[in-house]
Amino acid sequence: MSDASDPKPLISPADMQVVERVLNMSSGYVLDFSNRSFDEFIAHEVGVDATAPRYSIDGGSKARRLRAILPSLSAGQQAKLLRAFLRYRDSPVYTGHDILDDEWKGAYVQIIEGLEKQVSDANSTYASSSWTGRRTIREQVAIVRELAPIALGEIGELADLVEGKRYNDPVTADAIQCLRELHSQLGELIQAVDRGKLTRDAVEAIERNRQKLIHYLQEGAKLTLVAPAMTFGIMHILAWLNGVPVDSTMVSAVYGTVVGADALKAVAKKSSLAGG
């Protein structure tokens, strides 16, 4: 996926200083949000679970988590979230007593408009694209923008959960590696959309890894022992994202491992042989 290799950050370090100044992030806070209201705000505006461990690697304060959340979003989502913060800051609900200088506000709005321009420029590029997929290029772009960030977050969370269980079988290890590859591919896909460089090859590469993941589930990878609903949801999202039908092979692979795990638990309760 060379089109998306070595991408430039959507928000530069200098622009991030403006964002942090406007959102009062210097002491670990974000405006006047409590932890709960911050989490609810992020979930409502961009559909991201701000409590996920991957956003707290550098610390659990609201400011540190926001610094981790922003780079994970597409240009359109970043613009949406930053505008939402500004609307909140300007509303009567905001209890802070600091006055936002017009110069800082103007610089902040300019950052948002720059992100929105990236989306607009990308859309203009797509108008003359030689896309050869099943959907129109605009349909695929809209779906990637909507679903890829959700899949990105869920796949990262699932990989962390399964890895945390420290299973030592090679099939589960291969499945975790496949999840990591999918996570990387989805990040590149989001960046490609932001820059007007979405290709059918990029989508098909993700589909190949989805098929590999189905194979690992059939071979006994323990993803469904840890998070069956999340695993099943991820497979559905990837199928829709890639434009392929949700086939019976996928359903039977995931459902079969869930049922098998439940059956083993029932046997373990009734038989001393199961316990080893």
C-alpha positions, 0 to 999 in steps of 0.5 A, spaced: 500 500 500 505 505 497 499 510 496 499 511 504 506 509 506 509 514 510 503 519 511 504 526 514 500 527 520 493 530 519 495 535 525 502 538 525 505 539 532 505 547 531 497 546 530 496 541 536 499 547 540 493 551 538 488 545 539 491 544 546 491 552 548 484 552 546 482 546 549 485 548 556 489 541 556 496 543 559 494 540 566 491 534 564 484 536 563 480 538 557 475 544 558 471 543 564 469 536 562 469 530 568 471 523 566 464 521 565 462 527 561 468 527 556 467 519 555 460 521 553 462 527 549 467 523 545 462 517 544 457 521 541 461 525 537 465 520 533 463 513 536 470 512 539 470 509 546 475 513 550 476 509 556 479 503 551 486 501 554 490 503 547 488 511 549 491 510 556 498 508 554 501 514 555 497 516 561 489 516 563 488 523 564 483 526 559 488 531 555 493 525 554 487 520 552 485 526 547 492 526 544 492 519 543 485 519 540 485 525 535 491 521 531 486 515 530 481 519 527 480 520 519 481 528 517 473 528 517 472 526 524 478 530 527 474 536 524 468 534 526 470 533 533 474 539 534 468 543 531 464 540 537 469 542 542 469 549 540 461 549 540 461 546 547 466 552 549 462 557 546 455 555 549 452 557 556 453 550 558 461 551 559 463 553 566 470 555 565 471 563 566 477 564 561 476 568 555 478 565 548 482 570 544 480 571 537 487 570 535 487 563 538 480 562 536 481 564 529 487 559 528 483 553 531 478 554 526 483 555 521 486 548 523 479 545 522 478 548 515 484 545 513 482 538 515 475 539 512 479 541 505 483 535 505 476 531 505 473 536 500 480 535 495 480 528 496 472 528 494 474 532 488 480 527 486 475 521 486 470 524 481 475 522 476 478 516 479 479 509 475 475 505 481 473 498 479 470 495 485 463 493 485 460 499 489 461 506 486 467 510 488 463 515 492 459 509 496 466 506 498 469 512 500 463 513 505 463 506 507 470 507 509 469 513 512 464 511 517 466 503 518 473 503 518 475 507 524 470 503 528 473 497 525 480 500 527 478 501 534 475 494 535 480 490 532 486 493 536 482 492 542 480 485 541 488 484 539 490 487 546 484 482 550 487 476 546 494 477 547 493 479 554 490 472 556 497 469 554 495 463 550 501 459 547 498 456 541 501 458 534 494 458 531 492 464 536 498 467 535 497 467 528 490 470 529 493 476 533 498 477 528 493 477 523 489 482 527 495 487 528 496 487 520 488 488 519 489 494 524 495 497 520 491 496 513 485 499 516 489 505 518 493 506 512 486 505 508 483 511 512 489 515 510 488 513 503 481 516 503 483 522 507 488 523 501 484 521 495 488 515 494 483 509 495 484 503 491 481 497 490 487 493 491 487 496 498 480 494 500 482 487 497 488 486 501 484 487 507 479 482 505 485 477 504 486 478 511 479 477 513 479 470 510 485 468 513 482 470 520 476 466 518 481 460 517 484 461 524 478 461 527 476 454 524 483 452 526 481 453 533 484 460 535 481 462 541 479 469 539 471 467 541 473 464 547 475 471 550 470 476 546 465 472 542 460 478 540 466 482 538 469 477 534 463 476 530 461 484 530 468 485 527 467 480 521 461 483 519 464 490 519 470 487 515 465 484 510 461 490 509 467 494 509 470 490 503 463 489 499 463 482 500 457 478 502 457 475 509 457 468 507 456 461 511 463 459 512 464 466 516 458 465 520 459 457 521 467 459 523 465 464 528 459 460 531 462 454 531 467 456 535 463 459 540 458 453 541 464 449 541 467 453 547 460 453 551 460 445 550 467 444 553 465 448 559 459 444 560 463 438 559 468 440 564 463 441 569 460 434 569 467 430 567 473 429 571 476 427 564 475 434 561 479 437 567 486 433 566 
